[in-house]
Amino acid sequence: MPNSIEFAKKYTGILDEVYQRAAVSNCLNSGGNMVRAGRNAKEILIPKIEVTGLGDYTRNVGYKTGSITWTYETHTFAYDRAIRLFADVIDVEEAGIIDCFVQAGAELQRTQVAPEGDACTFSEIASTEGVTTKTEVNLNLPRFR
């Protein structure tokens, strides 16, 4: 029997989509094209963009020429939370669960990562000086499985 070697698959894109749908605080996140990964898992790079101000437009000269300054600021996460899920490859094959890792990762995102991320986000907002908290029950909030 010849060898059967399957290339590694990248599941992070799928799991990121699961997180985006499950996180209540998702509306507070910036676009993924703005934030970049840093040198290690505890860092992100956030762009700092500066542009020159408006100038007077004239018919003879036209628009004033401006400039753009684009730099990145490194931020380190305050928490380093992770887990490694392990499933025996033989057990997965015998059970016939083809997308075991995707399904398990999606479940982890929905039930653990997104709620913990939301709690951390709202805790940071509530602890900011000048922010007051108000407890209110809203029964029309979406329910996540």
Chimera marker file (.cmm) of the C-alpha trace (Angstrom):
<marker_set name="trace">
<marker id="1" x="0.000" y="0.000" z="0.000" r="1" g="1" b="0" radius="0.5"/>
<marker id="2" x="1.520" y="3.364" z="-0.997" r="1" g="1" b="0" radius="0.5"/>
<marker id="3" x="1.949" y="6.208" z="1.446" r="1" g="1" b="0" radius="0.5"/>
<marker id="4" x="-0.892" y="8.684" z="1.682" r="1" g="1" b="0" radius="0.5"/>
<marker id="5" x="0.323" y="12.031" z="2.971" r="1" g="1" b="0" radius="0.5"/>
<marker id="6" x="-2.138" y="14.874" z="3.171" r="1" g="1" b="0" radius="0.5"/>
<marker id="7" x="-0.868" y="18.453" z="3.332" r="1" g="1" b="0" radius="0.5"/>
<marker id="8" x="-1.539" y="20.405" z="6.496" r="1" g="1" b="0" radius="0.5"/>
<marker id="9" x="-4.606" y="22.595" z="6.296" r="1" g="1" b="0" radius="0.5"/>
<marker id="10" x="-4.975" y="26.081" z="7.635" r="1" g="1" b="0" radius="0.5"/>
<marker id="11" x="-8.064" y="26.268" z="9.808" r="1" g="1" b="0" radius="0.5"/>
<marker id="12" x="-7.407" y="29.675" z="11.353" r="1" g="1" b="0" radius="0.5"/>
<marker id="13" x="-9.509" y="31.518" z="8.773" r="1" g="1" b="0" radius="0.5"/>
<marker id="14" x="-12.530" y="29.337" z="9.509" r="1" g="1" b="0" radius="0.5"/>
<marker id="15" x="-12.041" y="29.642" z="13.273" r="1" g="1" b="0" radius="0.5"/>
<marker id="16" x="-11.660" y="33.426" z="12.994" r="1" g="1" b="0" radius="0.5"/>
<marker id="17" x="-15.046" y="33.561" z="11.220" r="1" g="1" b="0" radius="0.5"/>
<marker id="18" x="-16.616" y="31.493" z="14.007" r="1" g="1" b="0" radius="0.5"/>
<marker id="19" x="-15.208" y="33.911" z="16.581" r="1" g="1" b="0" radius="0.5"/>
<marker id="20" x="-16.481" y="36.954" z="14.653" r="1" g="1" b="0" radius="0.5"/>
<marker id="21" x="-20.010" y="35.521" z="14.605" r="1" g="1" b="0" radius="0.5"/>
<marker id="22" x="-19.958" y="34.425" z="18.255" r="1" g="1" b="0" radius="0.5"/>
<marker id="23" x="-18.399" y="37.498" z="19.894" r="1" g="1" b="0" radius="0.5"/>
<marker id="24" x="-20.893" y="40.054" z="21.179" r="1" g="1" b="0" radius="0.5"/>
<marker id="25" x="-18.156" y="42.726" z="21.309" r="1" g="1" b="0" radius="0.5"/>
<marker id="26" x="-17.223" y="42.164" z="17.645" r="1" g="1" b="0" radius="0.5"/>
<marker id="27" x="-18.602" y="45.583" z="16.675" r="1" g="1" b="0" radius="0.5"/>
<marker id="28" x="-15.779" y="47.135" z="18.740" r="1" g="1" b="0" radius="0.5"/>
<marker id="29" x="-13.024" y="45.393" z="16.747" r="1" g="1" b="0" radius="0.5"/>
<marker id="30" x="-11.162" y="47.125" z="13.953" r="1" g="1" b="0" radius="0.5"/>
<marker id="31" x="-10.788" y="45.580" z="10.536" r="1" g="1" b="0" radius="0.5"/>
<marker id="32" x="-8.380" y="42.695" z="10.230" r="1" g="1" b="0" radius="0.5"/>
<marker id="33" x="-6.492" y="44.484" z="7.489" r="1" g="1" b="0" radius="0.5"/>
<marker id="34" x="-5.366" y="47.138" z="9.972" r="1" g="1" b="0" radius="0.5"/>
<marker id="35" x="-3.936" y="45.042" z="12.803" r="1" g="1" b="0" radius="0.5"/>
<marker id="36" x="-0.962" y="42.781" z="12.160" r="1" g="1" b="0" radius="0.5"/>
<marker id="37" x="0.685" y="40.023" z="14.118" r="1" g="1" b="0" radius="0.5"/>
<marker id="38" x="3.845" y="40.958" z="15.987" r="1" g="1" b="0" radius="0.5"/>
<marker id="39" x="7.046" y="38.978" z="16.417" r="1" g="1" b="0" radius="0.5"/>
<marker id="40" x="5.385" y="36.579" z="18.839" r="1" g="1" b="0" radius="0.5"/>
<marker id="41" x="1.905" y="35.511" z="19.862" r="1" g="1" b="0" radius="0.5"/>
<marker id="42" x="1.683" y="38.122" z="22.634" r="1" g="1" b="0" radius="0.5"/>
<marker id="43" x="2.136" y="41.142" z="20.336" r="1" g="1" b="0" radius="0.5"/>
<marker id="44" x="0.102" y="42.965" z="17.753" r="1" g="1" b="0" radius="0.5"/>
<marker id="45" x="1.046" y="45.921" z="15.587" r="1" g="1" b="0" radius="0.5"/>
<marker id="46" x="-1.481" y="48.744" z="15.314" r="1" g="1" b="0" radius="0.5"/>
<marker id="47" x="-1.012" y="51.348" z="12.584" r="1" g="1" b="0" radius="0.5"/>
<marker id="48" x="-0.626" y="54.986" z="13.508" r="1" g="1" b="0" radius="0.5"/>
<marker id="49" x="-1.603" y="57.144" z="10.553" r="1" g="1" b="0" radius="0.5"/>
<marker id="50" x="-1.013" y="60.871" z="10.195" r="1" g="1" b="0" radius="0.5"/>
<marker id="51" x="-1.972" y="63.044" z="7.226" r="1" g="1" b="0" radius="0.5"/>
<marker id="52" x="-1.417" y="66.703" z="6.536" r="1" g="1" b="0" radius="0.5"/>
<marker id="53" x="-4.371" y="69.046" z="6.859" r="1" g="1" b="0" radius="0.5"/>
<marker id="54" x="-6.458" y="70.601" z="4.169" r="1" g="1" b="0" radius="0.5"/>
<marker id="55" x="-5.116" y="73.392" z="2.014" r="1" g="1" b="0" radius="0.5"/>
<marker id="56" x="-6.739" y="76.019" z="-0.167" r="1" g="1" b="0" radius="0.5"/>
<marker id="57" x="-7.654" y="74.888" z="-3.681" r="1" g="1" b="0" radius="0.5"/>
<marker id="58" x="-7.031" y="77.374" z="-6.475" r="1" g="1" b="0" radius="0.5"/>
<marker id="59" x="-7.822" y="77.136" z="-10.179" r="1" g="1" b="0" radius="0.5"/>
<marker id="60" x="-4.240" y="77.970" z="-11.172" r="1" g="1" b="0" radius="0.5"/>
<marker id="61" x="-2.360" y="75.644" z="-8.809" r="1" g="1" b="0" radius="0.5"/>
<marker id="62" x="-5.030" y="73.052" z="-8.008" r="1" g="1" b="0" radius="0.5"/>
<marker id="63" x="-4.820" y="70.903" z="-4.915" r="1" g="1" b="0" radius="0.5"/>
<marker id="64" x="-2.122" y="71.345" z="-2.313" r="1" g="1" b="0" radius="0.5"/>
<marker id="65" x="0.174" y="68.342" z="-1.950" r="1" g="1" b="0" radius="0.5"/>
<marker id="66" x="-0.120" y="66.495" z="1.333" r="1" g="1" b="0" radius="0.5"/>
<marker id="67" x="1.783" y="63.668" z="2.921" r="1" g="1" b="0" radius="0.5"/>
<marker id="68" x="1.033" y="60.436" z="4.747" r="1" g="1" b="0" radius="0.5"/>
<marker id="69" x="2.987" y="59.076" z="7.703" r="1" g="1" b="0" radius="0.5"/>
<marker id="70" x="2.255" y="55.409" z="8.400" r="1" g="1" b="0" radius="0.5"/>
<marker id="71" x="3.989" y="53.710" z="11.329" r="1" g="1" b="0" radius="0.5"/>
<marker id="72" x="3.177" y="50.763" z="13.561" r="1" g="1" b="0" radius="0.5"/>
<marker id="73" x="2.909" y="50.758" z="17.339" r="1" g="1" b="0" radius="0.5"/>
<marker id="74" x="3.556" y="47.465" z="19.131" r="1" g="1" b="0" radius="0.5"/>
<marker id="75" x="1.118" y="46.437" z="21.852" r="1" g="1" b="0" radius="0.5"/>
<marker id="76" x="1.540" y="43.454" z="24.145" r="1" g="1" b="0" radius="0.5"/>
<marker id="77" x="-1.516" y="41.557" z="25.295" r="1" g="1" b="0" radius="0.5"/>
<marker id="78" x="-2.229" y="41.699" z="29.015" r="1" g="1" b="0" radius="0.5"/>
<marker id="79" x="-3.266" y="38.023" z="28.993" r="1" g="1" b="0" radius="0.5"/>
<marker id="80" x="-1.754" y="34.978" z="27.359" r="1" g="1" b="0" radius="0.5"/>
<marker id="81" x="-4.530" y="32.407" z="27.226" r="1" g="1" b="0" radius="0.5"/>
<marker id="82" x="-4.430" y="29.284" z="25.068" r="1" g="1" b="0" radius="0.5"/>
<marker id="83" x="-5.060" y="25.570" z="24.954" r="1" g="1" b="0" radius="0.5"/>
<marker id="84" x="-3.867" y="22.735" z="22.761" r="1" g="1" b="0" radius="0.5"/>
<marker id="85" x="-6.622" y="20.335" z="21.771" r="1" g="1" b="0" radius="0.5"/>
<marker id="86" x="-5.431" y="16.802" z="21.137" r="1" g="1" b="0" radius="0.5"/>
<marker id="87" x="-7.216" y="14.080" z="19.234" r="1" g="1" b="0" radius="0.5"/>
<marker id="88" x="-5.584" y="10.806" z="18.291" r="1" g="1" b="0" radius="0.5"/>
<marker id="89" x="-5.482" y="10.604" z="14.486" r="1" g="1" b="0" radius="0.5"/>
<marker id="90" x="-6.346" y="6.910" z="14.493" r="1" g="1" b="0" radius="0.5"/>
<marker id="91" x="-9.362" y="7.503" z="16.772" r="1" g="1" b="0" radius="0.5"/>
<marker id="92" x="-10.546" y="10.289" z="14.478" r="1" g="1" b="0" radius="0.5"/>
<marker id="93" x="-10.230" y="8.073" z="11.393" r="1" g="1" b="0" radius="0.5"/>
<marker id="94" x="-11.970" y="5.145" z="13.084" r="1" g="1" b="0" radius="0.5"/>
<marker id="95" x="-14.831" y="7.387" z="14.180" r="1" g="1" b="0" radius="0.5"/>
<marker id="96" x="-15.179" y="8.752" z="10.638" r="1" g="1" b="0" radius="0.5"/>
<marker id="97" x="-15.143" y="12.361" z="11.759" r="1" g="1" b="0" radius="0.5"/>
<marker id="98" x="-13.444" y="14.119" z="8.861" r="1" g="1" b="0" radius="0.5"/>
<marker id="99" x="-13.502" y="17.669" z="10.193" r="1" g="1" b="0" radius="0.5"/>
<marker id="100" x="-12.848" y="16.794" z="13.831" r="1" g="1" b="0" radius="0.5"/>
<marker id="101" x="-10.311" y="19.565" z="14.375" r="1" g="1" b="0" radius="0.5"/>
<marker id="102" x="-12.412" y="22.219" z="12.644" r="1" g="1" b="0" radius="0.5"/>
<marker id="103" x="-15.552" y="21.270" z="14.562" r="1" g="1" b="0" radius="0.5"/>
<marker id="104" x="-13.727" y="21.050" z="17.893" r="1" g="1" b="0" radius="0.5"/>
<marker id="105" x="-11.969" y="24.360" z="17.247" r="1" g="1" b="0" radius="0.5"/>
<marker id="106" x="-15.249" y="26.009" z="16.259" r="1" g="1" b="0" radius="0.5"/>
<marker id="107" x="-16.896" y="24.710" z="19.433" r="1" g="1" b="0" radius="0.5"/>
<marker id="108" x="-14.000" y="26.076" z="21.487" r="1" g="1" b="0" radius="0.5"/>
<marker id="109" x="-14.357" y="29.487" z="19.785" r="1" g="1" b="0" radius="0.5"/>
<marker id="110" x="-18.147" y="29.614" z="20.345" r="1" g="1" b="0" radius="0.5"/>
<marker id="111" x="-18.285" y="28.331" z="23.916" r="1" g="1" b="0" radius="0.5"/>
<marker id="112" x="-14.987" y="29.441" z="25.447" r="1" g="1" b="0" radius="0.5"/>
<marker id="113" x="-12.918" y="31.962" z="23.467" r="1" g="1" b="0" radius="0.5"/>
<marker id="114" x="-15.615" y="34.415" z="22.347" r="1" g="1" b="0" radius="0.5"/>
<marker id="115" x="-17.367" y="34.637" z="25.757" r="1" g="1" b="0" radius="0.5"/>
<marker id="116" x="-14.030" y="35.076" z="27.568" r="1" g="1" b="0" radius="0.5"/>
<marker id="117" x="-12.920" y="37.689" z="25.037" r="1" g="1" b="0" radius="0.5"/>
<marker id="118" x="-16.216" y="39.558" z="25.471" r="1" g="1" b="0" radius="0.5"/>
<marker id="119" x="-15.883" y="39.463" z="29.260" r="1" g="1" b="0" radius="0.5"/>
<marker id="120" x="-12.340" y="40.835" z="29.052" r="1" g="1" b="0" radius="0.5"/>
<marker id="121" x="-13.383" y="43.586" z="26.610" r="1" g="1" b="0" radius="0.5"/>
<marker id="122" x="-16.359" y="44.712" z="28.692" r="1" g="1" b="0" radius="0.5"/>
<marker id="123" x="-14.309" y="44.529" z="31.893" r="1" g="1" b="0" radius="0.5"/>
<marker id="124" x="-11.667" y="46.833" z="30.398" r="1" g="1" b="0" radius="0.5"/>
<marker id="125" x="-14.331" y="49.275" z="29.227" r="1" g="1" b="0" radius="0.5"/>
<marker id="126" x="-16.107" y="49.254" z="32.611" r="1" g="1" b="0" radius="0.5"/>
<marker id="127" x="-12.841" y="49.822" z="34.491" r="1" g="1" b="0" radius="0.5"/>
<marker id="128" x="-11.911" y="52.891" z="32.443" r="1" g="1" b="0" radius="0.5"/>
<marker id="129" x="-11.992" y="56.107" z="34.454" r="1" g="1" b="0" radius="0.5"/>
<marker id="130" x="-15.141" y="58.103" z="33.787" r="1" g="1" b="0" radius="0.5"/>
<marker id="131" x="-17.207" y="55.112" z="32.655" r="1" g="1" b="0" radius="0.5"/>
<marker id="132" x="-20.214" y="54.370" z="34.795" r="1" g="1" b="0" radius="0.5"/>
<marker id="133" x="-21.959" y="51.030" z="34.765" r="1" g="1" b="0" radius="0.5"/>
<marker id="134" x="-25.661" y="50.373" z="34.736" r="1" g="1" b="0" radius="0.5"/>
<marker id="135" x="-27.235" y="46.962" z="35.170" r="1" g="1" b="0" radius="0.5"/>
<marker id="136" x="-30.146" y="46.454" z="32.850" r="1" g="1" b="0" radius="0.5"/>
<marker id="137" x="-31.846" y="43.271" z="31.734" r="1" g="1" b="0" radius="0.5"/>
<marker id="138" x="-32.566" y="43.115" z="28.007" r="1" g="1" b="0" radius="0.5"/>
<marker id="139" x="-34.463" y="39.995" z="27.046" r="1" g="1" b="0" radius="0.5"/>
<marker id="140" x="-34.098" y="40.755" z="23.319" r="1" g="1" b="0" radius="0.5"/>
<marker id="141" x="-30.353" y="39.994" z="23.244" r="1" g="1" b="0" radius="0.5"/>
<marker id="142" x="-29.345" y="37.245" z="20.796" r="1" g="1" b="0" radius="0.5"/>
<marker id="143" x="-28.694" y="33.864" z="22.326" r="1" g="1" b="0" radius="0.5"/>
<marker id="144" x="-25.655" y="31.884" z="21.203" r="1" g="1" b="0" radius="0.5"/>
<marker id="145" x="-25.364" y="28.127" z="21.343" r="1" g="1" b="0" radius="0.5"/>
<link id1="1" id2="2" r="1" g="1" b="0" radius="0.2"/>
<link id1="2" id2="3" r="1" g="1" b="0" radius="0.2"/>
<link id1="3" id2="4" r="1" g="1" b="0" radius="0.2"/>
<link id1="4" id2="5" r="1" g="1" b="0" radius="0.2"/>
<link id1="5" id2="6" r="1" g="1" b="0" radius="0.2"/>
<link id1="6" id2="7" r="1" g="1" b="0" radius="0.2"/>
<link id1="7" id2="8" r="1" g="1" b="0" radius="0.2"/>
<link id1="8" id2="9" r="1" g="1" b="0" radius="0.2"/>
<link id1="9" id2="10" r="1" g="1" b="0" radius="0.2"/>
<link id1="10" id2="11" r="1" g="1" b="0" radius="0.2"/>
<link id1="11" id2="12" r="1" g="1" b="0" radius="0.2"/>
<link id1="12" id2="13" r="1" g="1" b="0" radius="0.2"/>
<link id1="13" id2="14" r="1" g="1" b="0" radius="0.2"/>
<link id1="14" id2="15" r="1" g="1" b="0" radius="0.2"/>
<link id1="15" id2="16" r="1" g="1" b="0" radius="0.2"/>
<link id1="16" id2="17" r="1" g="1" b="0" radius="0.2"/>
<link id1="17" id2="18" r="1" g="1" b="0" radius="0.2"/>
<link id1="18" id2="19" r="1" g="1" b="0" radius="0.2"/>
<link id1="19" id2="20" r="1" g="1" b="0" radius="0.2"/>
<link id1="20" id2="21" r="1" g="1" b="0" radius="0.2"/>
<link id1="21" id2="22" r="1" g="1" b="0" radius="0.2"/>
<link id1="22" id2="23" r="1" g="1" b="0" radius="0.2"/>
<link id1="23" id2="24" r="1" g="1" b="0" radius="0.2"/>
<link id1="24" id2="25" r="1" g="1" b="0" radius="0.2"/>
<link id1="25" id2="26" r="1" g="1" b="0" radius="0.2"/>
<link id1="26" id2="27" r="1" g="1" b="0" radius="0.2"/>
<link id1="27" id2="28" r="1" g="1" b="0" radius="0.2"/>
<link id1="28" id2="29" r="1" g="1" b="0" radius="0.2"/>
<link id1="29" id2="30" r="1" g="1" b="0" radius="0.2"/>
<link id1="30" id2="31" r="1" g="1" b="0" radius="0.2"/>
<link id1="31" id2="32" r="1" g="1" b="0" radius="0.2"/>
<link id1="32" id2="33" r="1" g="1" b="0" radius="0.2"/>
<link id1="33" id2="34" r="1" g="1" b="0" radius="0.2"/>
<link id1="34" id2="35" r="1" g="1" b="0" radius="0.2"/>
<link id1="35" id2="36" r="1" g="1" b="0" radius="0.2"/>
<link id1="36" id2="37" r="1" g="1" b="0" radius="0.2"/>
<link id1="37" id2="38" r="1" g="1" b="0" radius="0.2"/>
<link id1="38" id2="39" r="1" g="1" b="0" radius="0.2"/>
<link id1="39" id2="40" r="1" g="1" b="0" radius="0.2"/>
<link id1="40" id2="41" r="1" g="1" b="0" radius="0.2"/>
<link id1="41" id2="42" r="1" g="1" b="0" radius="0.2"/>
<link id1="42" id2="43" r="1" g="1" b="0" radius="0.2"/>
<link id1="43" id2="44" r="1" g="1" b="0" radius="0.2"/>
<link id1="44" id2="45" r="1" g="1" b="0" radius="0.2"/>
<link id1="45" id2="46" r="1" g="1" b="0" radius="0.2"/>
<link id1="46" id2="47" r="1" g="1" b="0" radius="0.2"/>
<link id1="47" id2="48" r="1" g="1" b="0" radius="0.2"/>
<link id1="48" id2="49" r="1" g="1" b="0" radius="0.2"/>
<link id1="49" id2="50" r="1" g="1" b="0" radius="0.2"/>
<link id1="50" id2="51" r="1" g="1" b="0" radius="0.2"/>
<link id1="51" id2="52" r="1" g="1" b="0" radius="0.2"/>
<link id1="52" id2="53" r="1" g="1" b="0" radius="0.2"/>
<link id1="53" id2="54" r="1" g="1" b="0" radius="0.2"/>
<link id1="54" id2="55" r="1" g="1" b="0" radius="0.2"/>
<link id1="55" id2="56" r="1" g="1" b="0" radius="0.2"/>
<link id1="56" id2="57" r="1" g="1" b="0" radius="0.2"/>
<link id1="57" id2="58" r="1" g="1" b="0" radius="0.2"/>
<link id1="58" id2="59" r="1" g="1" b="0" radius="0.2"/>
<link id1="59" id2="60" r="1" g="1" b="0" radius="0.2"/>
<link id1="60" id2="61" r="1" g="1" b="0" radius="0.2"/>
<link id1="61" id2="62" r="1" g="1" b="0" radius="0.2"/>
<link id1="62" id2="63" r="1" g="1" b="0" radius="0.2"/>
<link id1="63" id2="64" r="1" g="1" b="0" radius="0.2"/>
<link id1="64" id2="65" r="1" g="1" b="0" radius="0.2"/>
<link id1="65" id2="66" r="1" g="1" b="0" radius="0.2"/>
<link id1="66" id2="67" r="1" g="1" b="0" radius="0.2"/>
<link id1="67" id2="68" r="1" g="1" b="0" radius="0.2"/>
<link id1="68" id2="69" r="1" g="1" b="0" radius="0.2"/>
<link id1="69" id2="70" r="1" g="1" b="0" radius="0.2"/>
<link id1="70" id2="71" r="1" g="1" b="0" radius="0.2"/>
<link id1="71" id2="72" r="1" g="1" b="0" radius="0.2"/>
<link id1="72" id2="73" r="1" g="1" b="0" radius="0.2"/>
<link id1="73" id2="74" r="1" g="1" b="0" radius="0.2"/>
<link id1="74" id2="75" r="1" g="1" b="0" radius="0.2"/>
<link id1="75" id2="76" r="1" g="1" b="0" radius="0.2"/>
<link id1="76" id2="77" r="1" g="1" b="0" radius="0.2"/>
<link id1="77" id2="78" r="1" g="1" b="0" radius="0.2"/>
<link id1="78" id2="79" r="1" g="1" b="0" radius="0.2"/>
<link id1="79" id2="80" r="1" g="1" b="0" radius="0.2"/>
<link id1="80" id2="81" r="1" g="1" b="0" radius="0.2"/>
<link id1="81" id2="82" r="1" g="1" b="0" radius="0.2"/>
<link id1="82" id2="83" r="1" g="1" b="0" radius="0.2"/>
<link id1="83" id2="84" r="1" g="1" b="0" radius="0.2"/>
<link id1="84" id2="85" r="1" g="1" b="0" radius="0.2"/>
<link id1="85" id2="86" r="1" g="1" b="0" radius="0.2"/>
<link id1="86" id2="87" r="1" g="1" b="0" radius="0.2"/>
<link id1="87" id2="88" r="1" g="1" b="0" radius="0.2"/>
<link id1="88" id2="89" r="1" g="1" b="0" radius="0.2"/>
<link id1="89" id2="90" r="1" g="1" b="0" radius="0.2"/>
<link id1="90" id2="91" r="1" g="1" b="0" radius="0.2"/>
<link id1="91" id2="92" r="1" g="1" b="0" radius="0.2"/>
<link id1="92" id2="93" r="1" g="1" b="0" radius="0.2"/>
<link id1="93" id2="94" r="1" g="1" b="0" radius="0.2"/>
<link id1="94" id2="95" r="1" g="1" b="0" radius="0.2"/>
<link id1="95" id2="96" r="1" g="1" b="0" radius="0.2"/>
<link id1="96" id2="97" r="1" g="1" b="0" radius="0.2"/>
<link id1="97" id2="98" r="1" g="1" b="0" radius="0.2"/>
<link id1="98" id2="99" r="1" g="1" b="0" radius="0.2"/>
<link id1="99" id2="100" r="1" g="1" b="0" radius="0.2"/>
<link id1="100" id2="101" r="1" g="1" b="0" radius="0.2"/>
<link id1="101" id2="102" r="1" g="1" b="0" radius="0.2"/>
<link id1="102" id2="103" r="1" g="1" b="0" radius="0.2"/>
<link id1="103" id2="104" r="1" g="1" b="0" radius="0.2"/>
<link id1="104" id2="105" r="1" g="1" b="0" radius="0.2"/>
<link id1="105" id2="106" r="1" g="1" b="0" radius="0.2"/>
<link id1="106" id2="107" r="1" g="1" b="0" radius="0.2"/>
<link id1="107" id2="108" r="1" g="1" b="0" radius="0.2"/>
<link id1="108" id2="109" r="1" g="1" b="0" radius="0.2"/>
<link id1="109" id2="110" r="1" g="1" b="0" radius="0.2"/>
<link id1="110" id2="111" r="1" g="1" b="0" radius="0.2"/>
<link id1="111" id2="112" r="1" g="1" b="0" radius="0.2"/>
<link id1="112" id2="113" r="1" g="1" b="0" radius="0.2"/>
<link id1="113" id2="114" r="1" g="1" b="0" radius="0.2"/>
<link id1="114" id2="115" r="1" g="1" b="0" radius="0.2"/>
<link id1="115" id2="116" r="1" g="1" b="0" radius="0.2"/>
<link id1="116" id2="117" r="1" g="1" b="0" radius="0.2"/>
<link id1="117" id2="118" r="1" g="1" b="0" radius="0.2"/>
<link id1="118" id2="119" r="1" g="1" b="0" radius="0.2"/>
<link id1="119" id2="120" r="1" g="1" b="0" radius="0.2"/>
<link id1="120" id2="121" r="1" g="1" b="0" radius="0.2"/>
<link id1="121" id2="122" r="1" g="1" b="0" radius="0.2"/>
<link id1="122" id2="123" r="1" g="1" b="0" radius="0.2"/>
<link id1="123" id2="124" r="1" g="1" b="0" radius="0.2"/>
<link id1="124" id2="125" r="1" g="1" b="0" radius="0.2"/>
<link id1="125" id2="126" r="1" g="1" b="0" radius="0.2"/>
<link id1="126" id2="127" r="1" g="1" b="0" radius="0.2"/>
<link id1="127" id2="128" r="1" g="1" b="0" radius="0.2"/>
<link id1="128" id2="129" r="1" g="1" b="0" radius="0.2"/>
<link id1="129" id2="130" r="1" g="1" b="0" radius="0.2"/>
<link id1="130" id2="131" r="1" g="1" b="0" radius="0.2"/>
<link id1="131" id2="132" r="1" g="1" b="0" radius="0.2"/>
<link id1="132" id2="133" r="1" g="1" b="0" radius="0.2"/>
<link id1="133" id2="134" r="1" g="1" b="0" radius="0.2"/>
<link id1="134" id2="135" r="1" g="1" b="0" radius="0.2"/>
<link id1="135" id2="136" r="1" g="1" b="0" radius="0.2"/>
<link id1="136" id2="137" r="1" g="1" b="0" radius="0.2"/>
<link id1="137" id2="138" r="1" g="1" b="0" radius="0.2"/>
<link id1="138" id2="139" r="1" g="1" b="0" radius="0.2"/>
<link id1="139" id2="140" r="1" g="1" b="0" radius="0.2"/>
<link id1="140" id2="141" r="1" g="1" b="0" radius="0.2"/>
<link id1="141" id2="142" r="1" g="1" b="0" radius="0.2"/>
<link id1="142" id2="143" r="1" g="1" b="0" radius="0.2"/>
<link id1="143" id2="144" r="1" g="1" b="0" radius="0.2"/>
<link id1="144" id2="145" r="1" g="1" b="0" radius="0.2"/>
</marker_set>
